[in-house]
Amino acid sequence: MATTYFSKRNLQFLLHDVFKAEELTQYDYFSAHDRETFNLVLDSATYIADTLMHPYLKEIDKNQPELKNGRVTVHPKIKEFLKAMGDAGLIGAGFSFDHGGQQLPEMVNSLVGFILMAANNGMMYAGLSSGAAHLITSFGNPELNAFYVPNMLGGTWQGTMALTEPQAGSSLSDVTTSATPLPDGTYKIKGQKVFISAGDHDAADNIVHLMLARIDGAPKGTKGISLFVVPKYRPASDSPSGFVDNDVVSTGVYHKMGQKGVPAMHLTMGSNDNTIGYLVGEPHHGLPYMFQMMNEARIGVGMTAAAIATAAYYEALQYAKERPQSRRLNEKNLLDAPQTPIINHPDVRRMLLFQKAVTEGALALLVQVAKLYDLSHVLEGEEKENAFLLLDLLMPVAKSYPSEMGVQSVSQSLQTFGGYGFTEDFPVEQLYRDIRITPIYEGTTGIQAQDLLGRKMTTKGGKAPQLLFAEMSRTIAEASAYDDLKPYADQLSAELKRTQDVVMSLMPYAIKGDTERYLSDATLFLELFGIIVVAWQWLKQAIVARQALLTQNPQGDDLAFFEGKIHTMKFFFHYEVPKTLGLATRLKDPEVLTIVTEKELAL
């Protein structure tokens, strides 16, 4: 049965039936777990979501953080939430036993995030602490680990990722925050950071920034960037409390379109020449270190988008079942007949099927990527390399497809409500505002597209797409064994060929070094590639559903669930996959319309 904001049945289906999470327990690192422990963790997250998060969805949106007298106040439930997460061990669940974690697979850990964000994405705090702490455990020295990580995983200290600067935006090579070496091995930090989520608030006793800065004399560009721990309060033996203010000033809090429960801060370091930072790892290796957190965060952003869209879908579904309006189109003249629920109108049904196809397809892709993340850590040799290549290839899609299509999905949720959706009477207007940031977080869609086409498709002679197409071909062969699935298997096979044709038509530009032309429509390629990958995910789900129908003799809700999966797969192939025709036509079109030329054209 579905809760009001996600389907536990679908999570179980994806985790256990489609992606077989228990297979991971054969590896030593995950051997302490089994199906029962995975389910207990998800139940624990659901309890926190049901009791401390979802009931306060609107309240936290309406009472956004405020900056007064240098102090940022947030809704008091956020402190309760962080304590509950820390007490349950959920902030550090994916960490090793050595670092106080549960060695939980990312497959399960990421679904914890999905549940929490479906309940209330205005409480997006714990994942930031987890990602920041993981950077310290991966690259920090024992002293940093011992001092910072336990409090961050315990929910009493907040972690952040402090990258963006006013003049740099996504161009991290232009970071100018400086780090001046001191005799004791620490660094004086000076500069500004903007849009720092959870960058200051009163629900935590300390804020621990994982901050990019440039050591004096460092090389220009990304090769000169280092990573530092920069806390709001730093340890001081001569202070009665053991801490002193670290001269990290909250200069401003951004008032946002959505996700209003999480403060986005403008921070200034070194106003009084007294901000101390602690180097993480080696000098000038900051960006490769940070990419670890960014990749984890990209899965997290995809999960957040899928979660918000899922919550909106279930709101729309419930409303469509309950809202009577007009009669069926073939019964328009039967004015004495009672009005029918709007779910019986074909166009409303189309909107709901679109939402279901997007949200459940996106979630399947994210679980697939999370499993590759786990396998890339426990496999060895060539298998390990192949898992990582697949993970790396799919990462831009896992971040961008749920985000971009999630925005469209929530728009259709709002449309299902008609005029009521535009009011505050229902939560979909808030969810529409909330999800809009996800195509921007952790690298915009345009950046993800350039990463996919410009790097991931061509690395190691295109080995990653070859591996992916081989995986998809195995699914196609398996689906072809079922008469009702074979047409869709054939369709996906044709789409693989279309994608390869597109790549071959673009490759000459890359070979001759015309990178701007090669990548000019990279976002359209990412869209095409995303549709194909999610079609693959739907075919995988349909195979498992068909097998269950043939072997389990399901009844009642189970029967409806499996038949619903196959029906939604068909919808995706009939309504979404044909969009690749137009995208491929444009991608192969030699006419260039977006590259700046010597002749100035009006825009």
Helices and strands as residue ranges (DSSP letters): H 8-12, I 13-18, G 21-26, G 28-30, H 35-48, I 49-53, G 54-56, H 57-62, E 66-68, E 71-73, H 76-87, G 97-99, H 106-120, G 121-123, H 126-139, H 142-153, E 157-162, G 172-174, E 178-181, E 187-197, E 206-215, G 222-224, E 226-231, E 233-235, E 243-245, E 248-254, E 264-269, E 276-279, H 286-322, G 329-331, G 342-344, H 346-378, H 381-417, G 418-422, H 428-435, H 445-451, I 452-456, H 459-479, H 486-511, H 515-518, H 522-551, H 556-571, I 572-576, H 579-587
